Amino acid sequence: MAEIKENVTPENDEVLEEIPQWFPLDVAATIYPNARRYGWCTTYRFAFIMKEEVDPVLLKQALKDIAPRFPSFFVKVKAGLFWYYFERTDDLDIVEEEDYYPCRYIETMETTKPAMRVLYYKNRISIETFHSIADGGAALVFNKTLVARYLELKGVKITLTEDIADINEKPKKYEMEDSFRANYKKLKGLSRKEDTAYCYKAPAIKNYYKVIHGLIPAEDIKAAAKSRGMTITEFLMVAYLYAFYVNAPGKVNKPIKISIPASLRARFGSRTLRNFSLYTNIGFNPKGRKDITFEEIFEMVKGKLEAGLATEELQKMLSVNVRDAQNPILRLVPNFLKKPVMQLIFDHGGENKFTSGMTNLGIQKMPPEMYEHIERMECLLGSSPTKKLLCAMITYNNIVNISFTSDAKETDVQKTFFRVLAENGIRVRVECNCKEGN
């Protein structure tokens, strides 16, 4: 995720005296219930690898203790005649021992439970969330608060930080804000036109999910990127583009593009605990060439990431999203007619504009007391019907954890990516949830 300069607006700490039982989805959330289909919905995971085995009784109590502080998380999705909405739920029976593959389908509607789950296995605590509830930036506040409360119940005194909520306080109004609508500007000449990207094809396997972690010293990536005159995000993005390029089965005549998300909170002065991030798709078109080098790819994409995440571009993307969400014709179309159209838009108007996604959650800091109990952090992205390989990274305690997730057995792209890093002097320890050769 590219660095965004802070531009904080005056803070309103007004508390939310009455929690609504029903409330609308934010602008970014509206696509996910429509895109949902049998056996799949957009899910992601954050995991905390603890230094001792997890106590499930205390974990369940921690969830109950923090629930009143996060009303926008404990919701399920309901279908109205014309649109979806959130309904709060008090059913907190979502803590269970993990016994299946990560980021599996979450029931979001025909249930009494919130559209999320909390899992434990030996010394791992995992929180999986349906993307309509919140983006990764908001989810990290929830997840860190949960783990902090769990440690408090074990007798650890935790010093609160800005991304660990005080559960003795009431929720704030700004935390429930739809920051897309709050920052909407009516602009002319907005368009979603973008070239279709090269599609990485790999046969999906039912009930299979490959996770490959690359654990890397942060100073190694910094040194490698600096030596090439790149930012860390640029270096990793170019390595990923190169890996797709050299492993393409033939000549590529479409752009190979990586979708890079960025939180908008600092840029627009928001502290919402719902979705507030946008994506920019960065890449290059090989135009049939088979001899393009790593260095040439960088020259082709140089400056594009910074330009794509400029304030003016972010405002345009924000405004076009809100404009389309407020389209009166679309709003008056019944859900049963709207859903197939929205699925088509998701697959062919969004997903086909990039080859893969690469999410960087950045450096995660904790109160000093928590470092003594947390070994590392992980972030996993659930695959989609069209994207069979995704990448997420998170940095904790000077270790960058780069995680590839896929529902296919092929590992050609992942191997090339880590080989490029190793050739640039970066030490990589690779872990996988499958046997060698699978």
Secondary structure as the mmCIF struct_conf table of DSSP 4:
data_model
#
loop_
_struct_conf.conf_type_id
_struct_conf.id
_struct_conf.beg_label_comp_id
_struct_conf.beg_label_asym_id
_struct_conf.beg_label_seq_id
_struct_conf.end_label_comp_id
_struct_conf.end_label_asym_id
_struct_conf.end_label_seq_id
HELX_LH_PP_P HELX_LH_PP_P1 VAL A 8 GLU A 11
STRN STRN1 VAL A 15 VAL A 15
BEND BEND1 GLU A 17 GLU A 18
BEND BEND2 GLN A 21 GLN A 21
STRN STRN2 TRP A 22 PRO A 24
HELX_LH_PP_P HELX_LH_PP_P2 LEU A 25 ASP A 26
TURN_TY1_P TURN_TY1_P1 VAL A 27 VAL A 27
HELX_RH_3T_P HELX_RH_3T_P1 ALA A 28 THR A 30
HELX_RH_AL_P HELX_RH_AL_P1 ILE A 31 ALA A 35
STRN STRN3 ARG A 37 ARG A 37
TURN_TY1_P TURN_TY1_P2 TYR A 38 GLY A 39
STRN STRN4 TRP A 40 TRP A 40
STRN STRN5 THR A 43 MET A 50
BEND BEND3 LYS A 51 GLU A 52
HELX_RH_AL_P HELX_RH_AL_P2 PRO A 56 ILE A 66
HELX_RH_3T_P HELX_RH_3T_P2 ALA A 67 ARG A 69
TURN_TY1_P TURN_TY1_P3 PRO A 71 PHE A 73
BEND BEND4 PHE A 74 PHE A 74
STRN STRN6 VAL A 75 ALA A 79
BEND BEND5 LEU A 81 PHE A 82
STRN STRN7 TYR A 84 ARG A 88
STRN STRN8 VAL A 95 GLU A 97
BEND BEND6 TYR A 100 TYR A 100
TURN_TY1_P TURN_TY1_P4 PRO A 102 CYS A 103
BEND BEND7 MET A 109 LYS A 113
BEND BEND8 ALA A 115 ALA A 115
STRN STRN9 MET A 116 TYR A 121
TURN_TY1_P TURN_TY1_P5 LYS A 122 ASN A 123
STRN STRN10 ARG A 124 PHE A 130
TURN_TY1_P TURN_TY1_P6 HIS A 131 ILE A 133
HELX_RH_AL_P HELX_RH_AL_P3 GLY A 136 LEU A 153
TURN_TY1_P TURN_TY1_P7 LYS A 154 GLY A 155
TURN_TY1_P TURN_TY1_P8 GLU A 162 ASP A 163
BEND BEND9 ILE A 164 ILE A 164
TURN_TY1_P TURN_TY1_P9 ILE A 167 ASN A 168
BEND BEND10 GLU A 169 GLU A 169
HELX_LH_PP_P HELX_LH_PP_P3 LYS A 170 PRO A 171
STRN STRN11 LYS A 172 LYS A 172
HELX_RH_3T_P HELX_RH_3T_P3 LYS A 173 MET A 176
HELX_RH_AL_P HELX_RH_AL_P4 SER A 179 ALA A 182
TURN_TY1_P TURN_TY1_P10 ASN A 183 ASN A 183
BEND BEND11 LYS A 188 GLY A 189
HELX_LH_PP_P HELX_LH_PP_P4 ASP A 195 TYR A 198
TURN_TY1_P TURN_TY1_P11 LYS A 206 ASN A 207
STRN STRN12 LYS A 210 PRO A 217
HELX_RH_AL_P HELX_RH_AL_P5 ALA A 218 SER A 227
TURN_TY1_P TURN_TY1_P12 ARG A 228 GLY A 229
HELX_RH_AL_P HELX_RH_AL_P6 ILE A 232 VAL A 246
TURN_TY1_P TURN_TY1_P13 ASN A 247 ASN A 247
BEND BEND12 PRO A 249 GLY A 250
BEND BEND13 LYS A 254 LYS A 254
STRN STRN13 ILE A 256 SER A 263
HELX_RH_AL_P HELX_RH_AL_P7 ARG A 265 PHE A 268
TURN_TY1_P TURN_TY1_P14 GLY A 269 GLY A 269
BEND BEND14 LEU A 273 ARG A 274
STRN STRN14 SER A 277 PHE A 284
TURN_TY1_P TURN_TY1_P15 LYS A 287 GLY A 288
BEND BEND15 LYS A 290 LYS A 290
HELX_RH_AL_P HELX_RH_AL_P8 PHE A 294 VAL A 301
TURN_TY1_P TURN_TY1_P16 LYS A 302 GLY A 303
HELX_RH_AL_P HELX_RH_AL_P9 LYS A 304 GLY A 308
TURN_TY1_P TURN_TY1_P17 LEU A 309 LEU A 309
BEND BEND16 ALA A 310 ALA A 310
HELX_RH_AL_P HELX_RH_AL_P10 THR A 311 ALA A 325
TURN_TY1_P TURN_TY1_P18 GLN A 326 GLN A 326
HELX_RH_AL_P HELX_RH_AL_P11 PRO A 328 ARG A 331
TURN_TY1_P TURN_TY1_P19 LEU A 332 LEU A 332
BEND BEND17 VAL A 333 VAL A 333
HELX_RH_AL_P HELX_RH_AL_P12 ASN A 335 HIS A 348
TURN_TY1_P TURN_TY1_P20 GLY A 349 GLY A 350
HELX_RH_3T_P HELX_RH_3T_P4 GLU A 351 LYS A 353
BEND BEND18 THR A 355 THR A 355
STRN STRN15 SER A 356 GLN A 364
HELX_RH_AL_P HELX_RH_AL_P13 PRO A 368 TYR A 371
TURN_TY1_P TURN_TY1_P21 GLU A 372 HIS A 373
STRN STRN16 ILE A 374 LEU A 381
BEND BEND19 PRO A 385 THR A 386
STRN STRN17 LEU A 389 TYR A 396
TURN_TY1_P TURN_TY1_P22 ASN A 397 ASN A 398
STRN STRN18 ILE A 399 SER A 406
BEND BEND20 ASP A 407 LYS A 409
HELX_RH_AL_P HELX_RH_AL_P14 ASP A 412 GLU A 423
TURN_TY1_P TURN_TY1_P23 ASN A 424 GLY A 425
STRN STRN19 ARG A 429 CYS A 432
BEND BEND21 ASN A 433 CYS A 434
TURN_TY1_P TURN_TY1_P24 GLU A 436 GLY A 437
#
